[in-house]
Amino acid sequence: MAVNSPLPVATDLKPVAGIEIGFAEAGIKKPNRKDVLVLTLAPTATVSGVFTMNRFCAAPVQIAKAHLAAVRDGAKPIRALMVNTGNANAGTGAVGLALANESCAALAGLLGCEAGQILPFSTGVILEPLPVGKIVAALPQAVADQRADSWFNAAEAIMTTDTQPKAASRMVDIAGHSVTMSGISKGAGMIKPNMATMLGFLAFDAKVAQPVLDALVKHAADRSFNCITIDGDTSTNDSFMLIATGAGTLVVDSVDTPEYAALAAAVTELSLFLAQSIVRDGEGATKFITITVEGGKDVEECRKVAYSIGHSPLVKTAFFASDPNLGRILCAIGYAGVDDLDVDKLNLYLDDVWVAKDGGRNPDYKEEDGQRVMSQSEITVRVKLARGAAEATVYTCDLSHEYVTINADYRS
Amino acid sequence: MAVNSPLPVATDLKPVAGIEIGFAEAGIKKPNRKDVLVLTLAPTATVSGVFTMNRFCAAPVQIAKAHLAAVRDGAKPIRALMVNTGNANAGTGAVGLALANESCAALAGLLGCEAGQILPFSTGVILEPLPVGKIVAALPQAVADQRADSWFNAAEAIMTTDTQPKAASRMVDIAGHSVTMSGISKGAGMIKPNMATMLGFLAFDAKVAQPVLDALVKHAADRSFNCITIDGDTSTNDSFMLIATGAGTLVVDSVDTPEYAALAAAVTELSLFLAQSIVRDGEGATKFITITVEGGKDVEECRKVAYSIGHSPLVKTAFFASDPNLGRILCAIGYAGVDDLDVDKLNLYLDDVWVAKDGGRNPDYKEEDGQRVMSQSEITVRVKLARGAAEATVYTCDLSHEYVTINADYRS
């Protein structure tokens, strides 16, 4: 199930010059399923990423961060990214780090580079040992099958409880240069990214200096993967990686250029599409909810209010039921932690319907108007705080029986 | 459904000298259902309470707080408490305040006192106008039927989505004085009290000075109603009221006495029973979970970690499924917001089973041991942070299909 299921899946995914993709069926959790992905990069590529803030961040996250930091300090550039599903290699302590390093070394051996030039990513069950033997055995196949046009396979290879692959391509013209970008993402539960999503990879063929790419990935993540929530659970493995292969003609050396601004806009748009695709395919989701909070003193308090609404099980079940029980939204605003909030100035809209006026029920509000909007599969909640000029938007989904079923059965 | 359903309901509820109870069927939301409750107090009584921290606190909460404050400033003592179900009178602005005051005035007229001597309480749907006419019409019946032994009826009259009434009595001997205490509570969803529960009323027949009672209610709430969560939604109407009728022989004038200590222990024990009863009857609950976090730097961070576990939909669905998918607990600890947490020192136990050792899977942990504990209806999660000497305990329940069903259907 997904909102407006089936979701449109792009079938015209475009190869990005400077990046090749291979995959394999390692049988990590289940047989006959793509579960290992390898992306190899041109020597000209730069890579940057944002990662989970979870203190129990997974072993591969720790290693990927260390390898990226080493590159910034002058080590050899990243040659490949490696992803496995079926096991998160999180909550696994020193043993988990050793196993992740072992998989990096195995891939480095196949590619003739150093282990430090590999970025590992894992997603799946936490607290179970990584079956590194299966992964190492599958890597030669993934490397042998490398192709530039395997983006759809890549999107499939990183799926877990996702019902559909998530991928899209864009071609944009920036200052006379044609830039091709393709991206994939995965994730359907344990989604409340704080620095990134479960997994997202976005590549394009411009040449971008490392500090510029570092700024760009943060810019895009803050406006996409960091604005979504499904169940409020910030995963141990969230990673969003941006790859500039350097194989095209556009060169961006500074953030203070029109080229950077145009590239940032395009990358952010595609990132937002990939992030919203995760919400639309949220575990058990039947509705896609946009929550916009305006008039806050700062963005932080707007996000607090938006997440408070987006995480409330009572609000989410009301959306599932198409029930305009909208007092639950006021309640969630009230406990969002904005201590000096003056509720008498607060206004609440559901799409075009003015529900609460100056902190109370709008005298002109009619239940049937609320009912009409709640029955839609895409709904916008708009809150006006009347405290300042800041605003923030968060994307989420409803909470259905299917969510409980999926998560009560996940390991079986 | 409730944990270990049906819950034991005390049938030997004891009258508390100095308090009389009446109820009525006002038909606020449904006919033929007790939905109005009146508790009248002896002139010797003192009353104190703790209330929701939700900024959208309901009209009756605002009025009850104001009336209690006036008493502390020398106004006439509280004569009666009045409760209605079926409508929360929250998110109702100035109109809601006027309607709540109207109901206070009506009851005051019947009792021959001032409106300021009445404390109003409401619970039910938010954002809908209070049908004050129905309440006012029902009050004479509630006043006419006042009896000392109607505690069970009182517990029934405040139920909403509760499947069972929640009530208990205790008789304790303090310094040679026999003290009788009876209490009731209600609530099954929108439960993450921050200063109190949905509704809890506890009365006893000792004579207690106002400042002492103010300290006592906070002491008891912090160790009971403020340690539970069902869905993380802090209600607009949470109130926990403590009533010392003054009709018995025990007098407590200071917190620095053995009598206060004994009374505080007894009141806290009964409060905890009433609070835990709410969790056991949590919407759709099939399991009762105790989460104890030890070794924190302060109580606040222990509570953060405990609530992070207790609110995680993924942890709660794993409990529902009896699935020892315990990495989800580590994940929730990791995003609890303890920024300098050293996960390599963390240990996790499920009852007597040592699951995670020094941040990773305990090599001696066996899946079947975790499975055995997860299959129980009462489970203790114990986290050792190894950062200090503070600890905290939170009580919660699982997240089941039934929760979604109840909250998707609540208003229909």
HADDOCK unambig.tbl for C-alpha pairs under 7 A between the chains (distance, minus, plus):
assign (segid A and resid 54 and name CA) (segid B and resid 334 and name CA) 4.78 0.50 0.50
assign (segid A and resid 54 and name CA) (segid B and resid 335 and name CA) 4.64 0.50 0.50
assign (segid A and resid 55 and name CA) (segid B and resid 334 and name CA) 4.27 0.50 0.50
assign (segid A and resid 55 and name CA) (segid B and resid 335 and name CA) 6.27 0.50 0.50
assign (segid A and resid 55 and name CA) (segid B and resid 341 and name CA) 6.78 0.50 0.50
assign (segid A and resid 55 and name CA) (segid B and resid 343 and name CA) 6.83 0.50 0.50
assign (segid A and resid 56 and name CA) (segid B and resid 330 and name CA) 6.86 0.50 0.50
assign (segid A and resid 56 and name CA) (segid B and resid 331 and name CA) 6.16 0.50 0.50
assign (segid A and resid 56 and name CA) (segid B and resid 334 and name CA) 4.74 0.50 0.50
assign (segid A and resid 56 and name CA) (segid B and resid 343 and name CA) 6.45 0.50 0.50
assign (segid A and resid 91 and name CA) (segid B and resid 327 and name CA) 6.64 0.50 0.50
assign (segid A and resid 91 and name CA) (segid B and resid 330 and name CA) 6.81 0.50 0.50
assign (segid A and resid 91 and name CA) (segid B and resid 359 and name CA) 6.27 0.50 0.50
assign (segid A and resid 91 and name CA) (segid B and resid 360 and name CA) 4.96 0.50 0.50
assign (segid A and resid 91 and name CA) (segid B and resid 361 and name CA) 6.73 0.50 0.50
assign (segid A and resid 92 and name CA) (segid B and resid 360 and name CA) 4.36 0.50 0.50
assign (segid A and resid 92 and name CA) (segid B and resid 361 and name CA) 5.87 0.50 0.50
assign (segid A and resid 93 and name CA) (segid B and resid 359 and name CA) 5.79 0.50 0.50
assign (segid A and resid 93 and name CA) (segid B and resid 360 and name CA) 4.42 0.50 0.50
assign (segid A and resid 126 and name CA) (segid B and resid 327 and name CA) 4.50 0.50 0.50
assign (segid A and resid 126 and name CA) (segid B and resid 328 and name CA) 6.84 0.50 0.50
assign (segid A and resid 127 and name CA) (segid B and resid 327 and name CA) 4.83 0.50 0.50
assign (segid A and resid 127 and name CA) (segid B and resid 361 and name CA) 5.95 0.50 0.50
assign (segid A and resid 231 and name CA) (segid B and resid 313 and name CA) 6.44 0.50 0.50
assign (segid A and resid 233 and name CA) (segid B and resid 312 and name CA) 6.34 0.50 0.50
assign (segid A and resid 233 and name CA) (segid B and resid 332 and name CA) 6.90 0.50 0.50
assign (segid A and resid 234 and name CA) (segid B and resid 335 and name CA) 6.21 0.50 0.50
assign (segid A and resid 235 and name CA) (segid B and resid 331 and name CA) 6.51 0.50 0.50
assign (segid A and resid 236 and name CA) (segid B and resid 331 and name CA) 6.03 0.50 0.50
assign (segid A and resid 312 and name CA) (segid B and resid 233 and name CA) 6.35 0.50 0.50
assign (segid A and resid 313 and name CA) (segid B and resid 231 and name CA) 6.45 0.50 0.50
assign (segid A and resid 314 and name CA) (segid B and resid 407 and name CA) 6.45 0.50 0.50
assign (segid A and resid 317 and name CA) (segid B and resid 404 and name CA) 6.10 0.50 0.50
assign (segid A and resid 317 and name CA) (segid B and resid 407 and name CA) 5.92 0.50 0.50
assign (segid A and resid 317 and name CA) (segid B and resid 408 and name CA) 5.23 0.50 0.50
assign (segid A and resid 318 and name CA) (segid B and resid 407 and name CA) 6.76 0.50 0.50
assign (segid A and resid 318 and name CA) (segid B and resid 408 and name CA) 5.43 0.50 0.50
assign (segid A and resid 320 and name CA) (segid B and resid 408 and name CA) 6.71 0.50 0.50
assign (segid A and resid 321 and name CA) (segid B and resid 408 and name CA) 4.77 0.50 0.50
assign (segid A and resid 327 and name CA) (segid B and resid 91 and name CA) 6.65 0.50 0.50
assign (segid A and resid 327 and name CA) (segid B and resid 126 and name CA) 4.48 0.50 0.50
assign (segid A and resid 327 and name CA) (segid B and resid 127 and name CA) 4.83 0.50 0.50
assign (segid A and resid 328 and name CA) (segid B and resid 126 and name CA) 6.83 0.50 0.50
assign (segid A and resid 330 and name CA) (segid B and resid 56 and name CA) 6.84 0.50 0.50
assign (segid A and resid 330 and name CA) (segid B and resid 91 and name CA) 6.81 0.50 0.50
assign (segid A and resid 331 and name CA) (segid B and resid 56 and name CA) 6.15 0.50 0.50
assign (segid A and resid 331 and name CA) (segid B and resid 235 and name CA) 6.51 0.50 0.50
assign (segid A and resid 331 and name CA) (segid B and resid 236 and name CA) 6.02 0.50 0.50
assign (segid A and resid 332 and name CA) (segid B and resid 233 and name CA) 6.90 0.50 0.50
assign (segid A and resid 334 and name CA) (segid B and resid 54 and name CA) 4.78 0.50 0.50
assign (segid A and resid 334 and name CA) (segid B and resid 55 and name CA) 4.28 0.50 0.50
assign (segid A and resid 334 and name CA) (segid B and resid 56 and name CA) 4.74 0.50 0.50
assign (segid A and resid 335 and name CA) (segid B and resid 54 and name CA) 4.64 0.50 0.50
assign (segid A and resid 335 and name CA) (segid B and resid 55 and name CA) 6.28 0.50 0.50
assign (segid A and resid 335 and name CA) (segid B and resid 234 and name CA) 6.20 0.50 0.50
assign (segid A and resid 341 and name CA) (segid B and resid 55 and name CA) 6.79 0.50 0.50
assign (segid A and resid 343 and name CA) (segid B and resid 55 and name CA) 6.84 0.50 0.50
assign (segid A and resid 343 and name CA) (segid B and resid 56 and name CA) 6.45 0.50 0.50
assign (segid A and resid 359 and name CA) (segid B and resid 91 and name CA) 6.25 0.50 0.50
assign (segid A and resid 359 and name CA) (segid B and resid 93 and name CA) 5.79 0.50 0.50
assign (segid A and resid 360 and name CA) (segid B and resid 91 and name CA) 4.96 0.50 0.50
assign (segid A and resid 360 and name CA) (segid B and resid 92 and name CA) 4.35 0.50 0.50
assign (segid A and resid 360 and name CA) (segid B and resid 93 and name CA) 4.40 0.50 0.50
assign (segid A and resid 361 and name CA) (segid B and resid 91 and name CA) 6.71 0.50 0.50
assign (segid A and resid 361 and name CA) (segid B and resid 92 and name CA) 5.85 0.50 0.50
assign (segid A and resid 361 and name CA) (segid B and resid 127 and name CA) 5.96 0.50 0.50
assign (segid A and resid 400 and name CA) (segid B and resid 404 and name CA) 6.41 0.50 0.50
assign (segid A and resid 401 and name CA) (segid B and resid 401 and name CA) 5.54 0.50 0.50
assign (segid A and resid 401 and name CA) (segid B and resid 404 and name CA) 6.09 0.50 0.50
assign (segid A and resid 404 and name CA) (segid B and resid 317 and name CA) 6.09 0.50 0.50
assign (segid A and resid 404 and name CA) (segid B and resid 400 and name CA) 6.42 0.50 0.50
assign (segid A and resid 404 and name CA) (segid B and resid 401 and name CA) 6.10 0.50 0.50
assign (segid A and resid 407 and name CA) (segid B and resid 314 and name CA) 6.47 0.50 0.50
assign (segid A and resid 407 and name CA) (segid B and resid 317 and name CA) 5.92 0.50 0.50
assign (segid A and resid 407 and name CA) (segid B and resid 318 and name CA) 6.77 0.50 0.50
assign (segid A and resid 408 and name CA) (segid B and resid 317 and name CA) 5.24 0.50 0.50
assign (segid A and resid 408 and name CA) (segid B and resid 318 and name CA) 5.43 0.50 0.50
assign (segid A and resid 408 and name CA) (segid B and resid 320 and name CA) 6.71 0.50 0.50
assign (segid A and resid 408 and name CA) (segid B and resid 321 and name CA) 4.77 0.50 0.50
